Each structure stands twice: as C-alpha cells, then as structure tokens.
Amino acid sequence: VEESHDWREAATENEIDTIFLVAPTSSEERLAKIVEKASGFIYAVSLTGVTGARKQLPSYLTSFIKNIKSKTKTPVAVGFGISEPAQAAEVAEHADGVIVGSAIIDIIDKSRPEDTQANVEAFGAQLLSAIREK
C-alpha cells in the first residue's frame, strides 16, 4: 500500500480495482492505510503461513473479520486455508466473500482431464449449497 500510488492511479484510469491483502499480523496503522486505498474488495488472509487446505479455521478469524469490517464499507473476502464447504459457510457468516483456491487446485491435480470441469463444478456447488444453508 505504501508504494501503490502509481499503480492505483493507472488502475483507476483503466477501471481496475486494487485489491490489498490484510493479514492477521497487519498493524492497525497498516489496516487503516489499506481500507483507505482499497477498491473492489479487501482480501483478508485468514491465517499466517502458506496457503493450503486446513482441517480447521483459526479461532481468531471471526474477530479478525469483524475488526476489518468495522473500519470500512469496502467488501471483505476471506481466503487462505478454506478447503471444505463447512468452512466456507462459517466464513460466509461474517465475510462478504469466500476465496477458495488451493482446494480447487487439488481437485484439478487429482482429476482426469475429461473430468476436471465437472469435478470443479461439483465442488463449487457443494460450497454454494453449504453457504446458502447457513
């Protein structure tokens, strides 16, 4: 965010949103800068470390999301470690969006080429169903 001026100017001229990431380790000062400059949505990184499937979400996640949302009207989407429909539903209770990446990559890696699209679509349907049921 500190070095984003030229990018944000060019992005705005070209109607491109600037998505900043907020980590659980981000300071309140940095969060304030991000919510001031972000457009589109803010990407809340749900955990520290590398992305990938996790068995459970971190206990601080709800308060982390609420803290970000209390400081902005920009939508907040949460990603990193969300790999199961129940996790997506849990996150969707508090966030404006849920980002699932690694779990989809795993499905692609494990699928035969002719089954990839159907497998990804089925997983997406499971995520959506779980979110809607909450």
Backbone as ProteinMPNN parsed JSONL, in Angstrom:
{"seq_chain_A": "VEESHDWREAATENEIDTIFLVAPTSSEERLAKIVEKASGFIYAVSLTGVTGARKQLPSYLTSFIKNIKSKTKTPVAVGFGISEPAQAAEVAEHADGVIVGSAIIDIIDKSRPEDTQANVEAFGAQLLSAIREK", "coords_chain_A": {"N_chain_A": [[0.832, -1.191, 0.0], [1.994, 1.176, 0.658], [3.583, 1.816, -1.508], [1.932, 2.057, -3.662], [0.832, 4.12, -5.176], [1.3, 4.938, -7.963], [0.435, 2.634, -9.278], [-2.286, 2.485, -8.409], [-3.304, 4.83, -9.492], [-3.031, 4.359, -12.292], [-4.596, 2.056, -12.439], [-7.126, 2.992, -11.671], [-7.647, 4.765, -13.777], [-8.03, 2.893, -15.748], [-10.21, 1.492, -14.946], [-9.817, -0.601, -13.086], [-9.882, -2.486, -10.188], [-8.112, -2.192, -7.073], [-6.862, -4.583, -5.138], [-6.068, -5.134, -1.912], [-4.213, -7.049, 0.479], [-4.913, -8.083, 3.78], [-3.401, -9.216, 6.611], [-3.484, -11.395, 9.508], [-1.437, -10.474, 11.051], [-1.153, -7.84, 10.396], [-0.68, -4.459, 11.267], [-2.706, -2.072, 13.095], [-2.315, 0.444, 12.067], [-1.386, -0.093, 9.47], [-3.641, -1.438, 8.495], [-5.473, 0.681, 8.505], [-4.411, 2.27, 6.448], [-4.766, 0.54, 4.299], [-7.587, 0.139, 4.163], [-8.316, 2.671, 3.456], [-7.263, 2.973, 0.879], [-8.005, 0.778, -0.7], [-9.91, -0.807, -3.31], [-12.776, -2.354, -4.806], [-12.583, -5.041, -3.287], [-11.433, -6.091, -0.041], [-8.913, -8.324, 0.675], [-8.875, -10.584, 3.075], [-6.53, -12.338, 4.703], [-6.733, -15.409, 6.056], [-5.041, -16.724, 7.811], [-1.712, -17.045, 9.182], [1.323, -17.895, 7.476], [1.713, -20.315, 4.832], [-0.534, -20.689, 2.045], [-3.187, -23.093, 1.614], [-4.975, -26.179, 2.177], [-6.678, -26.6, 5.266], [-7.527, -28.272, 8.303], [-9.097, -27.024, 10.201], [-10.429, -23.76, 10.843], [-8.758, -20.778, 12.026], [-9.086, -19.762, 15.467], [-9.306, -17.044, 15.972], [-10.478, -15.902, 13.753], [-13.143, -14.865, 13.293], [-13.245, -12.513, 14.894], [-11.161, -11.124, 13.707], [-12.148, -10.663, 11.087], [-14.415, -9.111, 11.742], [-13.156, -6.879, 12.857], [-11.841, -5.747, 10.629], [-14.076, -5.176, 8.985], [-15.371, -3.312, 10.558], [-14.061, -1.016, 10.034], [-14.411, -0.197, 7.437], [-16.387, 0.253, 4.438], [-15.942, -1.138, 2.246], [-16.232, -4.254, 0.642], [-15.299, -7.33, 2.285], [-13.411, -10.09, 1.63], [-12.531, -13.424, 2.384], [-9.755, -15.569, 2.445], [-7.333, -18.266, 2.089], [-6.561, -21.287, 3.294], [-9.17, -22.251, 3.339], [-11.021, -24.962, 2.705], [-13.118, -26.712, 2.706], [-16.661, -27.257, 2.39], [-18.119, -26.682, 4.812], [-16.368, -24.972, 6.145], [-16.325, -22.818, 4.37], [-18.961, -21.955, 4.627], [-18.961, -21.175, 7.307], [-17.171, -19.005, 7.255], [-18.55, -17.331, 5.489], [-20.623, -16.431, 7.049], [-19.682, -14.174, 8.269], [-18.078, -12.704, 6.537], [-17.96, -10.909, 3.373], [-17.31, -12.283, 1.161], [-15.945, -15.428, 0.037], [-12.932, -17.01, -0.529], [-11.642, -19.607, -2.304], [-8.975, -21.448, -3.162], [-6.618, -23.263, -3.168], [-7.84, -25.737, -2.62], [-9.347, -26.124, -4.891], [-7.353, -26.249, -6.815], [-6.169, -28.633, -5.974], [-8.231, -30.427, -6.613], [-8.225, -30.184, -9.394], [-5.629, -31.136, -9.92], [-5.93, -33.816, -9.166], [-7.806, -34.818, -10.864], [-8.888, -36.524, -13.831], [-8.238, -35.277, -17.095], [-10.611, -35.117, -18.667], [-12.548, -35.083, -16.722], [-12.192, -32.877, -15.159], [-13.523, -30.287, -15.299], [-16.184, -30.937, -14.554], [-15.734, -31.969, -11.982], [-14.7, -29.745, -10.612], [-16.871, -28.007, -10.858], [-18.776, -29.461, -9.397], [-17.666, -29.355, -6.824], [-17.741, -26.594, -6.413], [-20.51, -26.272, -6.372], [-21.093, -27.661, -4.017], [-19.855, -25.989, -2.146], [-21.369, -23.622, -2.475], [-23.933, -24.559, -1.794], [-23.571, -25.214, 0.926], [-23.037, -22.678, 1.969], [-25.419, -21.327, 1.445], [-27.186, -22.77, 3.037], [-26.639, -21.977, 5.619]], "CA_chain_A": [[0.0, 0.0, 0.0], [2.862, 2.35, 0.743], [4.195, 2.084, -2.813], [0.902, 1.734, -4.648], [0.245, 5.307, -5.791], [1.318, 4.885, -9.43], [-0.446, 1.534, -9.69], [-3.69, 2.84, -8.178], [-3.658, 5.855, -10.467], [-3.208, 3.681, -13.583], [-5.725, 1.135, -12.31], [-8.349, 3.794, -11.672], [-7.836, 5.244, -15.154], [-8.424, 1.75, -16.569], [-11.336, 0.858, -14.268], [-9.355, -1.838, -12.453], [-9.821, -2.357, -8.733], [-6.874, -2.543, -6.385], [-7.182, -5.481, -4.031], [-4.982, -5.27, -0.945], [-4.334, -8.134, 1.444], [-4.729, -7.793, 5.199], [-3.051, -10.441, 7.332], [-3.71, -11.305, 10.961], [-0.299, -9.769, 11.644], [-1.145, -6.435, 9.974], [-0.909, -3.5, 12.353], [-3.872, -1.217, 12.929], [-1.876, 1.536, 11.201], [-1.39, -0.604, 8.1], [-5.036, -1.696, 8.154], [-6.081, 1.975, 8.193], [-3.942, 2.651, 5.115], [-5.365, -0.364, 3.315], [-9.018, 0.408, 3.98], [-8.424, 3.969, 2.787], [-6.806, 2.911, -0.515], [-8.512, -0.397, -1.417], [-11.145, -0.734, -4.088], [-13.235, -3.7, -5.161], [-12.752, -5.714, -2.005], [-10.216, -6.308, 0.743], [-8.634, -9.755, 0.817], [-8.45, -10.913, 4.435], [-5.789, -13.595, 4.757], [-7.291, -15.999, 7.271], [-4.036, -17.289, 8.711], [-0.323, -16.79, 8.845], [1.955, -19.044, 6.839], [1.409, -20.53, 3.419], [-1.899, -21.08, 1.734], [-3.397, -24.535, 1.504], [-6.086, -26.731, 2.943], [-6.527, -26.761, 6.708], [-8.624, -29.031, 8.902], [-9.993, -26.103, 10.888], [-10.106, -22.349, 10.728], [-8.202, -20.256, 13.275], [-10.085, -19.301, 16.445], [-9.406, -15.583, 15.943], [-10.927, -15.448, 12.441], [-14.344, -14.036, 13.363], [-12.904, -11.177, 15.406], [-10.312, -10.512, 12.684], [-13.048, -10.171, 10.038], [-15.224, -8.027, 12.302], [-12.295, -5.713, 13.015], [-11.67, -5.126, 9.309], [-15.363, -4.658, 8.529], [-15.75, -2.149, 11.361], [-13.276, 0.127, 9.59], [-14.598, 0.069, 6.014], [-17.6, -0.189, 3.746], [-15.463, -1.977, 1.153], [-16.446, -5.663, 0.978], [-14.164, -8.113, 2.788], [-13.428, -11.501, 1.23], [-11.562, -14.162, 3.189], [-9.149, -16.713, 1.8], [-6.204, -18.99, 2.681], [-6.889, -22.39, 4.187], [-10.566, -22.671, 3.27], [-10.952, -26.118, 1.805], [-14.292, -27.564, 2.852], [-17.915, -26.495, 2.384], [-18.478, -26.186, 6.146], [-15.506, -23.826, 6.422], [-16.818, -21.713, 3.547], [-20.198, -21.484, 5.254], [-18.584, -20.478, 8.545], [-16.589, -17.715, 6.868], [-19.592, -16.527, 4.845], [-21.472, -15.827, 8.081], [-19.082, -12.921, 8.733], [-17.408, -12.005, 5.438], [-18.758, -10.635, 2.18], [-16.913, -13.233, 0.13], [-15.097, -16.548, 0.447], [-11.991, -17.341, -1.594], [-11.148, -20.979, -2.214], [-8.035, -21.644, -4.252], [-5.813, -24.488, -3.098], [-8.702, -26.923, -2.699], [-9.713, -26.294, -6.301], [-6.127, -26.722, -7.487], [-6.048, -30.056, -5.63], [-9.21, -31.169, -7.42], [-7.704, -30.188, -10.762], [-4.464, -32.038, -9.951], [-6.339, -35.209, -8.963], [-8.825, -35.193, -11.848], [-8.527, -36.817, -15.215], [-8.575, -34.081, -17.876], [-12.011, -35.089, -19.116], [-13.427, -34.938, -15.558], [-11.8, -31.706, -14.374], [-14.562, -29.272, -15.22], [-17.315, -31.461, -13.769], [-15.318, -32.095, -10.584], [-14.617, -28.395, -10.039], [-18.249, -27.518, -10.752], [-19.436, -30.166, -8.279], [-17.132, -28.796, -5.587], [-18.323, -25.257, -6.299], [-21.908, -26.447, -5.969], [-21.085, -28.039, -2.597], [-19.544, -24.767, -1.392], [-22.528, -22.744, -2.543], [-25.012, -25.166, -1.024], [-23.263, -25.066, 2.356], [-23.189, -21.265, 2.315], [-26.855, -20.989, 1.412], [-27.873, -23.459, 4.132], [-26.36, -21.305, 6.901]], "C_chain_A": [[0.878, 1.256, 0.0], [3.443, 2.744, -0.613], [3.189, 1.928, -3.959], [0.366, 2.919, -5.439], [0.177, 5.205, -7.314], [0.394, 3.783, -9.948], [-1.906, 1.941, -9.562], [-4.167, 3.891, -9.168], [-3.931, 5.226, -11.839], [-4.421, 2.747, -13.541], [-7.046, 1.895, -12.369], [-8.659, 4.295, -13.08], [-8.357, 4.135, -16.067], [-9.549, 0.927, -15.949], [-10.994, -0.528, -13.721], [-9.299, -1.59, -10.951], [-8.455, -2.756, -8.212], [-7.241, -3.326, -5.134], [-5.952, -5.602, -3.139], [-5.279, -6.431, -0.012], [-4.091, -7.607, 2.845], [-4.491, -9.129, 5.887], [-3.375, -10.284, 8.812], [-2.591, -10.549, 11.675], [-0.219, -8.303, 11.237], [-1.441, -5.533, 11.163], [-2.175, -2.693, 12.073], [-3.537, -0.044, 12.008], [-1.906, 1.094, 9.732], [-2.817, -0.879, 7.632], [-5.732, -0.39, 7.765], [-5.667, 2.448, 6.8], [-4.625, 1.812, 4.034], [-6.831, -0.045, 3.093], [-9.239, 1.757, 3.297], [-8.168, 3.849, 1.283], [-7.427, 1.775, -1.33], [-9.748, -0.06, -2.235], [-11.515, -2.153, -4.503], [-13.584, -4.479, -3.913], [-11.405, -5.778, -1.305], [-10.089, -7.801, 0.945], [-8.083, -9.981, 2.221], [-7.808, -12.294, 4.414], [-6.118, -14.245, 6.099], [-6.259, -16.513, 8.267], [-2.646, -16.877, 8.283], [0.283, -18.053, 8.248], [1.536, -19.159, 5.391], [-0.043, -20.931, 3.237], [-1.985, -22.598, 1.615], [-4.511, -24.984, 2.414], [-5.717, -26.878, 4.416], [-7.72, -27.56, 7.212], [-9.611, -28.118, 9.612], [-9.502, -24.676, 10.714], [-9.561, -21.835, 12.053], [-9.28, -19.658, 14.18], [-10.294, -17.79, 16.413], [-10.091, -15.046, 14.683], [-12.141, -14.528, 12.509], [-14.014, -12.634, 13.848], [-12.015, -10.419, 14.418], [-11.182, -9.906, 11.583], [-13.86, -8.984, 10.553], [-14.41, -6.748, 12.467], [-12.109, -4.995, 11.684], [-12.974, -4.453, 8.883], [-15.809, -3.424, 9.32], [-15.069, -0.873, 10.881], [-13.526, 0.52, 8.135], [-15.975, -0.353, 5.539], [-17.226, -1.043, 2.541], [-15.694, -3.437, 1.543], [-15.149, -6.362, 1.402], [-14.377, -9.568, 2.384], [-12.29, -12.202, 1.958], [-11.064, -15.375, 2.418], [-7.955, -17.221, 2.588], [-6.742, -20.047, 3.645], [-8.321, -22.87, 4.139], [-10.659, -23.783, 2.233], [-12.186, -27.008, 1.839], [-15.561, -26.705, 2.859], [-18.304, -25.926, 3.761], [-17.63, -24.973, 6.534], [-15.969, -22.602, 5.631], [-18.078, -21.115, 4.159], [-19.902, -20.695, 6.524], [-18.038, -19.089, 8.231], [-17.662, -16.794, 6.306], [-20.549, -15.892, 5.848], [-20.984, -14.438, 8.465], [-18.497, -12.076, 7.611], [-18.374, -11.777, 4.28], [-18.433, -11.595, 1.046], [-15.988, -14.283, 0.701], [-14.229, -16.917, -0.748], [-11.436, -18.734, -1.342], [-10.238, -21.203, -3.407], [-7.353, -22.985, -4.226], [-6.654, -25.747, -3.212], [-9.124, -27.184, -4.147], [-8.512, -26.783, -7.11], [-5.924, -28.207, -7.203], [-7.014, -30.912, -6.451], [-8.719, -31.267, -8.86], [-6.552, -31.183, -10.89], [-4.87, -33.512, -9.892], [-7.338, -35.708, -10.01], [-8.206, -35.617, -13.173], [-8.957, -35.596, -16.038], [-10.043, -33.998, -18.267], [-13.001, -34.904, -17.962], [-13.213, -33.626, -14.8], [-12.931, -30.698, -14.218], [-15.724, -29.745, -14.352], [-16.952, -31.56, -12.293], [-15.239, -30.729, -9.898], [-16.022, -27.812, -9.872], [-18.983, -28.172, -9.585], [-18.959, -29.617, -6.944], [-17.693, -27.391, -5.36], [-19.772, -25.314, -5.848], [-22.01, -26.825, -4.492], [-20.807, -26.814, -1.726], [-20.767, -23.861, -1.325], [-23.697, -23.277, -1.718], [-24.789, -24.975, 0.477], [-23.451, -23.612, 2.81], [-24.663, -20.876, 2.383], [-27.628, -21.623, 2.546], [-27.678, -22.763, 5.467], [-27.325, -20.214, 7.198]], "O_chain_A": [[0.522, 2.271, -0.598], [3.762, 3.914, -0.826], [3.581, 1.692, -5.102], [-0.488, 2.729, -6.304], [-0.896, 5.369, -7.894], [-0.334, 3.972, -10.923], [-2.683, 1.763, -10.5], [-5.308, 3.843, -9.629], [-4.943, 5.526, -12.472], [-5.18, 2.666, -14.507], [-7.978, 1.471, -13.052], [-9.809, 4.251, -13.519], [-9.048, 4.41, -17.048], [-9.811, -0.198, -16.374], [-11.756, -1.484, -13.865], [-8.733, -0.594, -10.501], [-7.74, -3.549, -8.824], [-7.847, -2.798, -4.202], [-4.917, -6.114, -3.565], [-6.436, -6.757, 0.255], [-3.192, -6.798, 3.077], [-5.289, -10.057, 5.757], [-3.523, -9.166, 9.307], [-2.786, -10.044, 12.781], [0.682, -7.59, 11.68], [-2.337, -5.808, 11.961], [-2.65, -2.644, 10.938], [-4.393, 0.41, 11.249], [-2.391, 1.821, 8.865], [-3.16, -0.58, 6.488], [-6.496, -0.359, 6.801], [-6.495, 2.971, 6.054], [-5.011, 2.328, 2.985], [-7.278, 0.034, 1.949], [-10.255, 1.952, 2.629], [-8.796, 4.556, 0.495], [-7.371, 1.817, -2.559], [-10.518, 0.84, -1.901], [-10.663, -3.04, -4.545], [-14.75, -4.565, -3.53], [-10.364, -5.544, -1.918], [-11.046, -8.467, 1.341], [-6.948, -9.606, 2.515], [-8.471, -13.294, 4.139], [-5.813, -13.689, 7.154], [-6.574, -16.715, 9.44], [-2.434, -16.418, 7.16], [-0.203, -19.156, 8.496], [1.055, -18.194, 4.798], [-0.688, -21.443, 4.152], [-0.969, -23.287, 1.526], [-4.935, -24.255, 3.311], [-4.59, -27.235, 4.758], [-8.796, -27.527, 6.615], [-10.812, -28.387, 9.631], [-8.321, -24.426, 10.472], [-9.871, -22.399, 13.102], [-10.27, -19.111, 13.694], [-11.363, -17.311, 16.792], [-10.266, -13.834, 14.562], [-12.159, -13.499, 11.834], [-14.471, -11.658, 13.253], [-12.113, -9.197, 14.31], [-10.972, -8.759, 11.19], [-13.976, -7.966, 9.87], [-14.923, -5.652, 12.241], [-12.209, -3.77, 11.619], [-12.972, -3.294, 8.469], [-16.545, -2.587, 8.798], [-15.455, 0.227, 11.277], [-12.918, 1.471, 7.644], [-16.637, -1.195, 6.146], [-18.101, -1.609, 1.887], [-15.382, -3.822, 2.669], [-14.06, -6.026, 0.937], [-15.376, -10.193, 2.74], [-11.211, -11.635, 2.126], [-11.846, -16.112, 1.817], [-7.608, -16.668, 3.632], [-7.31, -19.72, 4.687], [-8.665, -23.821, 4.842], [-10.41, -23.573, 1.046], [-12.279, -27.963, 1.069], [-15.528, -25.552, 3.288], [-18.774, -24.791, 3.843], [-18.126, -24.051, 7.181], [-16.001, -21.489, 6.157], [-18.233, -19.894, 4.199], [-20.525, -19.666, 6.781], [-18.41, -18.111, 8.879], [-17.682, -15.603, 6.617], [-21.219, -14.911, 5.524], [-21.767, -13.612, 8.933], [-18.43, -10.853, 7.73], [-19.452, -12.368, 4.217], [-19.191, -11.707, 0.083], [-15.328, -14.065, 1.718], [-14.736, -17.114, -1.853], [-10.837, -19.002, -0.301], [-10.692, -21.151, -4.55], [-7.491, -23.77, -5.163], [-6.231, -26.723, -3.832], [-9.24, -28.335, -4.568], [-8.652, -27.635, -7.988], [-5.545, -28.96, -8.1], [-6.653, -31.989, -6.925], [-8.797, -32.333, -9.472], [-6.499, -31.97, -11.835], [-4.22, -34.359, -10.504], [-7.673, -36.892, -10.033], [-7.148, -35.132, -13.574], [-9.949, -34.95, -15.7], [-10.648, -32.927, -18.203], [-14.17, -34.6, -18.198], [-13.981, -33.306, -13.893], [-13.254, -30.303, -13.098], [-16.192, -28.997, -13.493], [-17.784, -31.262, -11.436], [-15.657, -30.576, -8.751], [-16.32, -27.192, -8.851], [-19.728, -27.506, -8.867], [-19.761, -29.433, -6.028], [-18.074, -27.044, -4.243], [-20.209, -24.498, -5.037], [-22.912, -26.363, -3.793], [-21.447, -26.624, -0.692], [-21.15, -23.393, -0.253], [-24.369, -22.516, -1.022], [-25.713, -24.617, 1.208], [-23.962, -23.356, 3.9], [-25.082, -20.167, 3.297], [-28.636, -21.068, 2.984], [-28.491, -22.949, 6.372], [-27.218, -19.561, 8.236]]}, "name": "protein", "num_of_chains": 1, "seq": "VEESHDWREAATENEIDTIFLVAPTSSEERLAKIVEKASGFIYAVSLTGVTGARKQLPSYLTSFIKNIKSKTKTPVAVGFGISEPAQAAEVAEHADGVIVGSAIIDIIDKSRPEDTQANVEAFGAQLLSAIREK"}
